[in-house]
């Protein structure tokens, strides 16, 4: 799945995806714990890369990749545009604050990346609000379908790609 990332970000993320492949990242829909110190340290190095350091939206996404919701939140709330709201909505969904996630998806509007997200679990194409509702229902039922986890990964990679493009 990592091959779907833009070459510019794929190369920079190589050490991270070797330590934590995309097929293993973000394995829970609601994540109370961040990844281990090894992958956190890799992201700390990656965010210092000039290509990444000048793109806060990439940084917000990288912190989500390793489930460091607090750091992702700090970055995404400082991005005052649809992309920042999109990352912010994802972050709140992943922490289980579903009403706040809906608020941020409301501020996101129709982000260009949304039309590129493939999620068979959502009828009629990707919709952030509908995805939040599906995750909340599974969270309350103490389930996590592989379909929604795959959708979460595709959502992340699609938005990250849009942030990596010039």
N, CA and C of each residue as an Amber inpcrd file, in Angstrom:
protein
   498
   0.8170000  -1.2030000   0.0000000   0.0000000   0.0000000   0.0000000
   0.8600000   1.2660000   0.0000000   2.0800000   1.1700000   0.5100000
   2.9500000   2.3380000   0.5680000   3.3000000   2.8450000  -0.8230000
   3.2340000   1.9530000  -1.8140000   3.5420000   2.3750000  -3.1800000
   2.5390000   3.3950000  -3.7080000   1.4120000   3.5660000  -3.0570000
   0.4300000   4.5580000  -3.4920000   0.8220000   5.9710000  -3.0690000
   1.8130000   6.0950000  -2.2090000   2.2320000   7.4250000  -1.7680000
   3.0620000   8.1220000  -2.8470000   2.9540000   9.4260000  -2.8690000
   3.7440000  10.2430000  -3.7820000   5.2260000   9.9390000  -3.5600000
   6.0200000   9.8600000  -4.6520000   7.4510000   9.5500000  -4.5040000
   8.1790000  10.4820000  -3.5380000   7.8070000  11.7540000  -3.5150000
   8.4750000  12.7220000  -2.6430000   8.3500000  12.3400000  -1.1750000
   7.1890000  11.8890000  -0.7580000   6.9890000  11.5370000   0.6500000
   7.3410000  10.0750000   0.9100000   7.1750000   9.2170000  -0.0700000
   7.4820000   7.7880000   0.1070000   8.9540000   7.5970000   0.4810000
   9.8480000   8.3050000  -0.2140000  11.2810000   8.1810000   0.0610000
  11.6020000   8.6700000   1.4700000  11.0380000   9.7900000   1.8550000
  11.2930000  10.3490000   3.1850000  10.7610000   9.4080000   4.2630000
   9.6200000   8.7650000   4.0000000   8.9850000   7.8880000   4.9830000
   9.5610000   6.4850000   5.0110000  10.4670000   6.1800000   4.1130000
  10.9920000   4.8190000   4.0080000  11.4190000   4.2190000   5.3540000
  12.2120000   4.9130000   6.1730000  12.5900000   4.3160000   7.4600000
  11.3720000   4.0260000   8.3520000  10.3830000   4.8960000   8.2770000
   9.1840000   4.7030000   9.0930000   8.3650000   3.5150000   8.6060000
   8.1790000   3.4190000   7.2980000   7.3570000   2.3250000   6.7730000
   8.0870000   0.9790000   6.8460000   9.4140000   1.0060000   6.9560000
  10.1320000  -0.2400000   7.2100000   9.9030000  -0.6930000   8.6500000
   9.8850000   0.2570000   9.5860000   9.6650000  -0.0700000  10.9980000
   8.1960000  -0.3580000  11.2990000   7.3080000   0.3540000  10.6110000
   5.8660000   0.1950000  10.8070000   5.1840000   0.2790000   9.4400000
   5.0460000  -0.8590000   8.7610000   4.4200000  -0.8470000   7.4340000
   2.9950000  -0.2990000   7.4880000   2.5900000   0.3390000   6.4080000
   1.2480000   0.9240000   6.3460000   0.1720000  -0.1190000   6.6310000
   0.4140000  -1.3570000   6.2370000  -0.5620000  -2.4140000   6.4590000
  -0.7100000  -2.7670000   7.9390000   0.1870000  -2.2500000   8.7830000
   0.1040000  -2.4880000  10.2240000  -0.2160000  -1.2150000  11.0030000
  -0.0020000  -0.0750000  10.3760000  -0.2390000   1.2040000  11.0500000
  -1.7330000   1.4570000  11.2040000  -2.0730000   2.2600000  12.1620000
  -3.4710000   2.6820000  12.3950000  -4.4130000   1.4790000  12.4180000
  -4.0240000   0.4450000  13.1480000  -4.7680000  -0.8170000  13.1650000
  -6.0670000  -0.7380000  13.9670000  -6.1960000   0.2730000  14.8110000
  -7.4240000   0.4500000  15.5920000  -8.1320000   1.7070000  15.1130000
  -9.4500000   1.6420000  15.1180000 -10.2320000   2.8080000  14.7030000
 -10.1850000   3.9010000  15.7630000 -10.2420000   3.5090000  17.0060000
 -10.1110000   4.4430000  18.1240000  -8.8700000   3.9940000  18.8790000
  -7.9040000   4.9000000  18.9930000  -6.5920000   4.5230000  19.5060000
  -6.2260000   5.3380000  20.7350000  -6.2300000   4.7110000  21.8980000
  -5.8470000   5.4540000  23.1000000  -4.3370000   5.5310000  23.3230000
  -3.5720000   4.6850000  22.6340000  -2.1290000   4.6150000  22.8740000
  -1.3450000   4.9350000  21.6140000  -0.2430000   5.6460000  21.7880000
   0.6050000   5.9090000  20.6290000   1.5670000   4.7420000  20.4260000
   2.1880000   4.7320000  19.2790000   3.1290000   3.6720000  18.9270000
   4.3600000   3.7360000  19.8370000   5.2260000   2.7590000  19.6680000
   6.4200000   2.6690000  20.4860000   7.4360000   3.7660000  20.2270000
   8.3840000   3.8570000  21.1390000   9.3990000   4.9120000  21.0930000
  10.2190000   4.8740000  19.8080000  10.4640000   3.6910000  19.2620000
  11.2800000   3.5830000  18.0490000  10.6450000   4.3390000  16.8830000
   9.3680000   4.1170000  16.6300000   8.7430000   4.7890000  15.4930000
   8.4740000   6.2650000  15.7930000   8.2400000   6.6030000  17.0420000
   8.0920000   8.0140000  17.4170000   9.3990000   8.7530000  17.0960000
  10.5340000   8.1440000  17.4330000  11.8390000   8.7620000  17.1590000
  12.0640000   8.9280000  15.6580000  11.6010000   7.9780000  14.8680000
  11.7400000   8.0970000  13.4160000  10.9360000   9.2870000  12.9050000
   9.7010000   9.4490000  13.3910000   8.8890000  10.5980000  12.9620000
   9.5380000  11.9000000  13.4230000  10.0950000  11.9130000  14.6170000
  10.7790000  13.1280000  15.0890000  11.8980000  13.5360000  14.1340000
  12.5850000  12.5580000  13.5500000  13.6330000  12.8670000  12.5610000
  13.0200000  13.3040000  11.2300000  11.9630000  12.6170000  10.8070000
  11.3340000  12.9300000   9.5190000  10.7910000  14.3520000   9.4940000
  10.1740000  14.7990000  10.5900000   9.5680000  16.1380000  10.5810000
  10.6080000  17.2430000  10.5270000  11.8800000  16.8830000  10.7110000
  12.9740000  17.8570000  10.5750000  13.4510000  17.9710000   9.1310000
  13.0870000  17.0110000   8.2710000  13.4630000  17.0670000   6.8480000
  12.8630000  18.3370000   6.2400000  13.6520000  19.1000000   5.4720000
  13.1390000  20.3640000   4.9180000  11.8130000  20.2180000   4.1600000
  11.6610000  19.1660000   3.3620000  10.4250000  18.9770000   2.5990000
   9.2230000  18.8640000   3.5240000   9.4050000  18.2190000   4.6580000
   8.3070000  18.0020000   5.6080000   8.1570000  19.2000000   6.5500000
   9.2690000  19.7170000   7.0320000   9.2460000  20.7850000   8.0280000
   8.4580000  22.0100000   7.5750000   8.4390000  22.2550000   6.2750000
   7.7200000  23.4300000   5.7650000   6.2650000  23.1080000   5.4060000
   5.8040000  21.9030000   5.7130000   4.4320000  21.4840000   5.4090000
   3.7630000  20.9340000   6.6710000   3.1670000  21.7990000   7.4790000
   2.5290000  21.3390000   8.7150000   1.4760000  20.2490000   8.4890000
   0.8000000  20.2840000   7.3580000  -0.2180000  19.2600000   7.1090000
   0.4050000  17.8730000   7.0020000   1.6040000  17.7750000   6.4310000
   2.3080000  16.4890000   6.4060000   2.6510000  16.0440000   7.8200000
   3.0850000  16.9860000   8.6250000   3.4730000  16.6710000  10.0050000
   2.2640000  16.1470000  10.7820000   1.1130000  16.7870000  10.6260000
  -0.0980000  16.3170000  11.3140000  -0.4200000  14.8800000  10.9240000
  -0.2870000  14.5720000   9.6390000  -0.5600000  13.2170000   9.1600000
   0.4500000  12.2010000   9.6510000   1.7060000  12.5900000   9.7190000
   2.7370000  11.6610000  10.1980000   2.5160000  11.2960000  11.6590000
   2.0970000  12.2670000  12.4610000   1.8220000  11.9470000  13.8710000
   0.6100000  11.0220000  13.9880000  -0.3680000  11.1610000  13.1060000
  -1.4950000  10.2270000  13.1180000  -1.0470000   8.8140000  12.7520000
  -0.1100000   8.7090000  11.8480000   0.3920000   7.4010000  11.3960000
   0.8930000   6.5680000  12.5720000   1.5260000   7.2320000  13.5280000
   2.0810000   6.5230000  14.6870000   1.1990000   6.6960000  15.9270000
  -0.0340000   7.0910000  15.7060000  -1.0360000   7.2020000  16.7710000
  -0.6650000   8.1970000  17.8590000   0.1520000   9.2000000  17.5340000
   0.4490000  10.2490000  18.5090000  -0.5750000  11.3580000  18.2830000
  -1.7550000  11.1190000  18.8320000  -2.8870000  12.0130000  18.5920000
  -2.6490000  13.3950000  19.1800000  -1.9630000  13.4560000  20.2990000
  -1.7090000  14.7530000  20.9340000  -0.8620000  15.6590000  20.0390000
   0.2000000  15.1080000  19.4880000   1.0510000  15.9270000  18.6100000
   0.3270000  16.2740000  17.3080000  -0.4110000  15.3120000  16.7670000
  -1.1710000  15.5900000  15.5470000  -2.1790000  16.7130000  15.8120000
  -2.8220000  16.6510000  16.9630000  -3.8020000  17.6730000  17.3190000
  -3.1570000  19.0540000  17.3990000  -2.0060000  19.1200000  18.0450000
  -1.3170000  20.4030000  18.1740000  -0.9940000  21.0280000  16.8310000
  -0.6330000  20.1980000  15.8720000  -0.2940000  20.7050000  14.5420000
  -1.5580000  21.0240000  13.7560000  -2.5080000  20.0990000  13.7290000
  -3.6900000  20.2960000  12.8840000  -4.5210000  21.4990000  13.3110000
  -4.5810000  21.7690000  14.6030000  -5.3840000  22.9180000  15.0310000
  -4.7330000  24.2500000  14.6860000  -3.4560000  24.2130000  14.3090000
  -2.7850000  25.4500000  13.9020000  -2.8790000  25.6860000  12.3860000
  -3.4790000  24.7400000  11.6530000  -3.6080000  24.8700000  10.1960000
  -5.0150000  25.3750000   9.9130000  -5.1150000  26.6180000   9.4880000
  -6.4150000  27.2630000   9.3340000  -6.9340000  27.1450000   7.9030000
  -7.1630000  25.8910000   7.4750000  -7.7580000  25.6770000   6.1630000
  -8.4630000  24.3190000   6.1690000  -9.0120000  23.9370000   5.0210000
  -9.7740000  22.6900000   4.9290000  -8.9130000  21.4740000   5.2500000
  -7.6500000  21.4960000   4.8600000  -6.7740000  20.3580000   5.1290000
  -6.5270000  20.2130000   6.6300000  -6.2890000  21.3240000   7.3070000
  -6.1220000  21.2710000   8.7590000  -7.3750000  20.7490000   9.4430000
  -8.5340000  21.1850000   8.9610000  -9.7960000  20.6970000   9.5260000
  -9.9900000  19.2110000   9.2580000  -9.5700000  18.7520000   8.0810000
  -9.6800000  17.3360000   7.7280000  -8.8350000  16.4960000   8.6910000
  -7.5480000  16.8610000   8.8570000  -6.6950000  16.1280000   9.8000000
  -7.2700000  16.2080000  11.2050000  -7.7790000  17.3640000  11.5700000
  -8.3400000  17.5790000  12.9040000  -9.5440000  16.6560000  13.1220000
 -10.4040000  16.5420000  12.1050000 -11.5640000  15.6550000  12.1990000
 -11.1630000  14.1980000  12.3390000 -10.1540000  13.7810000  11.5760000
  -9.6630000  12.4040000  11.6740000  -9.1020000  12.1560000  13.0760000
  -8.3110000  13.0980000  13.5690000  -7.6920000  12.9330000  14.8820000
  -8.7500000  12.7590000  15.9670000  -9.7930000  13.6120000  15.9490000
 -10.8310000  13.4900000  16.9810000 -11.6170000  12.1870000  16.8370000
 -11.8250000  11.7390000  15.6110000 -12.4950000  10.4430000  15.4210000
 -11.6470000   9.3370000  16.0210000 -10.3310000   9.4030000  15.7980000
  -9.4360000   8.3550000  16.2840000  -9.3080000   8.3630000  17.7960000
  -9.5620000   9.5050000  18.4310000  -9.5120000   9.5290000  19.8910000
 -10.8680000   9.1820000  20.5040000 -11.8880000   9.0290000  19.6420000
 -13.2120000   8.6600000  20.1270000 -14.0950000   9.8380000  20.4920000
 -13.6840000  11.0520000  20.1180000 -14.4960000  12.2550000  20.3630000
 -15.2910000  12.5190000  19.0870000 -16.3620000  11.7460000  18.9120000
 -17.0850000  11.7220000  17.6480000 -17.8300000  13.0240000  17.3460000
 -18.3920000  13.6770000  18.3640000 -19.0970000  14.9350000  18.0860000
 -18.1060000  16.0170000  17.6410000 -16.9390000  16.0550000  18.2450000
 -15.9190000  17.0230000  17.8390000 -15.4030000  16.7020000  16.4330000
 -15.3100000  15.4160000  16.1270000 -14.9090000  15.0150000  14.7860000
 -15.9110000  15.5320000  13.7550000 -17.2010000  15.3810000  14.0540000
 -18.2350000  15.9040000  13.1500000 -18.0760000  17.4180000  12.9610000
 -17.7800000  18.1260000  14.0470000 -17.5950000  19.5730000  13.9540000
 -16.4960000  19.9090000  12.9370000 -15.3500000  19.2100000  13.0440000
 -14.2290000  19.5150000  12.1650000 -14.4830000  19.0580000  10.7340000
 -15.2030000  17.9560000  10.5560000 -15.5690000  17.5640000   9.1980000
 -16.5360000  18.5880000   8.5960000 -17.3550000  19.2050000   9.4230000
 -18.2240000  20.2750000   8.9440000 -17.4210000  21.4660000   8.4410000
 -16.3080000  21.7580000   9.1100000 -15.4400000  22.8590000   8.6790000
 -14.6070000  22.4850000   7.4550000 -14.4080000  21.1870000   7.2340000
 -13.5970000  20.7320000   6.1020000 -14.2840000  21.0270000   4.7790000
 -15.5980000  20.8710000   4.7420000 -16.3170000  21.0570000   3.4820000
 -15.9960000  19.9240000   2.5280000 -16.0170000  20.2160000   1.2500000
 -15.7220000  19.2090000   0.2280000 -14.2550000  19.3310000  -0.1770000
 -13.3960000  18.7430000   0.6060000 -11.9590000  18.7540000   0.3370000
 -11.6950000  17.9650000  -0.9380000 -10.7760000  18.4370000  -1.7570000
 -10.4720000  17.7890000  -3.0400000 -10.0740000  16.3210000  -2.8730000
  -9.4030000  15.9760000  -1.7730000  -8.9580000  14.5920000  -1.5690000
 -10.1310000  13.6390000  -1.3420000 -11.2540000  14.1500000  -0.8820000
 -12.3820000  13.2740000  -0.5460000 -12.8790000  12.4670000  -1.7410000
 -12.8570000  13.0560000  -2.9080000 -13.3580000  12.3510000  -4.0880000
 -12.4300000  11.2110000  -4.5090000 -11.2180000  11.1950000  -3.9690000
 -10.2470000  10.1590000  -4.3210000 -10.2030000   9.0160000  -3.3060000
 -10.9140000   9.1560000  -2.2050000 -10.8880000   8.1300000  -1.1650000
 -11.8770000   7.0360000  -1.5160000 -11.3500000   5.8310000  -1.6180000
 -12.1810000   4.6760000  -1.9130000 -12.4830000   3.9610000  -0.6090000
 -13.7590000   3.8490000  -0.3190000 -14.1700000   3.1910000   0.9150000
 -15.4680000   2.4420000   0.6440000 -15.3680000   1.1540000   0.3200000
 -16.5640000   0.3770000  -0.0040000 -17.5730000   0.2930000   1.1440000
 -17.1180000   0.5820000   2.3550000 -18.0170000   0.5190000   3.5150000
 -19.0230000   1.6660000   3.5340000 -18.7480000   2.7090000   2.7430000
 -19.6080000   3.8920000   2.7370000 -20.3510000   3.9450000   1.4130000
 -21.6570000   3.8880000   1.4900000 -22.4760000   3.9270000   0.2800000
 -22.4050000   5.3100000  -0.3620000 -22.2680000   5.3170000  -1.6850000
 -22.2640000   6.5780000  -2.4150000 -20.9510000   7.3190000  -2.3890000
 -19.8640000   6.6830000  -1.9310000 -18.5700000   7.3480000  -1.8900000
 -18.2440000   7.8760000  -0.5110000 -16.9960000   8.2450000  -0.3320000
 -16.5000000   8.6940000   0.9720000 -17.2530000   9.9180000   1.4660000
 -17.6230000   9.8710000   2.7190000 -18.2380000  10.9950000   3.4140000
 -17.7060000  10.9610000   4.8430000 -17.0010000  12.0100000   5.2420000
 -16.3800000  12.0460000   6.5640000 -17.3660000  11.8310000   7.6920000
 -18.5410000  12.4430000   7.5930000 -19.5500000  12.2980000   8.6480000
 -20.0590000  10.8620000   8.7340000 -20.3190000  10.2560000   7.5950000
 -20.7950000   8.8810000   7.5950000 -19.7160000   7.9410000   8.1440000
 -18.4630000   8.2170000   7.8140000 -17.3730000   7.4020000   8.3310000
 -17.2910000   7.5250000   9.8500000 -17.4340000   8.7420000  10.3670000
 -17.4360000   8.9370000  11.8200000 -18.5460000   8.1030000  12.4540000
 -19.7320000   8.1330000  11.8670000 -20.8600000   7.3690000  12.4240000
 -20.5910000   5.8640000  12.4100000 -19.9860000   5.3710000  11.3320000
 -19.6710000   3.9450000  11.2550000 -18.6260000   3.5560000  12.3030000
 -17.6210000   4.3810000  12.4740000 -16.5900000   4.1100000  13.4790000
 -17.2010000   4.1550000  14.8720000 -18.0410000   5.1250000  15.1210000
 -18.6690000   5.2250000  16.4450000 -19.5110000   3.9860000  16.7360000
 -20.2770000   3.5310000  15.7620000 -21.1050000   2.3380000  15.9550000
 -20.2330000   1.1190000  16.2620000 -19.1440000   0.9610000  15.5450000
 -18.2520000  -0.1750000  15.7980000 -17.5640000  -0.0330000  17.1450000
 -17.1980000   1.1900000  17.5000000 -16.5500000   1.4280000  18.7900000
 -17.4980000   1.0700000  19.9330000 -18.7510000   1.4870000  19.8270000
 -19.7320000   1.1780000  20.8730000 -20.0030000  -0.3190000  20.9570000
 -19.9280000  -1.0040000  19.8270000 -20.1370000  -2.4600000  19.7900000
 -18.8400000  -3.2200000  20.1040000 -17.7550000  -2.4550000  20.3700000
 -16.4330000  -3.0390000  20.6570000 -15.9560000  -3.9330000  19.5160000
 -16.1180000  -3.4070000  18.2990000 -15.6710000  -4.0980000  17.1020000
 -14.7590000  -3.1610000  16.3100000 -14.0750000  -3.7360000  15.3540000
 -13.2650000  -2.9490000  14.4190000 -13.1200000  -3.7730000  13.1510000
 -14.0080000  -3.5560000  12.2230000 -13.9640000  -4.3540000  10.9950000
 -12.7250000  -4.0030000  10.1760000 -12.1950000  -5.0100000   9.5270000
 -11.0380000  -4.7970000   8.6590000 -11.3760000  -3.8140000   7.5380000
 -12.6340000  -3.8190000   7.0900000 -13.0400000  -2.9030000   6.0330000
 -12.8950000  -1.4510000   6.4430000 -13.3130000  -1.1230000   7.6690000
 -13.1810000   0.2590000   8.1340000 -11.7280000   0.6160000   8.4150000
 -10.9490000  -0.3300000   8.9300000  -9.5270000  -0.0690000   9.1530000
  -8.8400000   0.1910000   7.8110000  -9.1770000  -0.5920000   6.7920000
  -8.6050000  -0.3760000   5.4530000  -9.0250000   0.9850000   4.9150000
 -10.2600000   1.3620000   5.1490000 -10.7420000   2.6770000   4.7120000
  -9.9730000   3.7820000   5.4350000  -9.7350000   3.6010000   6.7230000
  -8.9780000   4.5770000   7.5050000  -7.5700000   4.7650000   6.9290000
  -6.9480000   3.6730000   6.5570000  -5.6040000   3.7510000   5.9700000
  -5.6480000   4.4360000   4.6010000  -6.6670000   4.1400000   3.8270000
  -6.7770000   4.7610000   2.5030000  -7.0650000   6.2540000   2.6450000
  -7.9190000   6.6070000   3.5820000  -8.2090000   8.0150000   3.8670000
  -6.9170000   8.7390000   4.2200000  -6.1280000   8.1370000   5.1150000
  -4.8660000   8.7430000   5.5510000  -3.9070000   8.9180000   4.3760000
  -3.6980000   7.8430000   3.5880000  -2.7240000   7.9300000   2.4980000
  -3.1690000   8.9060000   1.4150000  -4.4620000   8.9870000   1.1590000
  -4.9650000   9.9230000   0.1590000  -4.7590000  11.3660000   0.6060000
  -5.0730000  11.6470000   1.8610000  -4.8890000  13.0060000   2.3610000
  -3.3990000  13.3440000   2.4560000  -2.5710000  12.4020000   2.8920000
  -1.1440000  12.6610000   2.9590000  -0.5870000  12.9580000   1.5690000
  -1.0190000  12.1800000   0.5640000  -0.5790000  12.4460000  -0.8020000
  -0.9470000  13.8540000  -1.2380000  -2.1480000  14.2750000  -0.9180000
  -2.5620000  15.6250000  -1.3470000  -1.7100000  16.6930000  -0.6530000
  -1.2310000  16.4010000   0.5560000  -0.3800000  17.3450000   1.2740000
   1.0490000  17.3440000   0.7560000   1.4570000  16.2480000   0.1090000
   2.8360000  16.1330000  -0.3900000   2.9920000  16.7630000  -1.7690000
   1.8830000  16.9620000  -2.4600000   1.9730000  17.5530000  -3.8060000
   2.3020000  19.0290000  -3.7040000   3.0910000  19.5320000  -4.6650000
   3.4300000  20.9570000  -4.6350000   2.2120000  21.8410000  -4.8560000
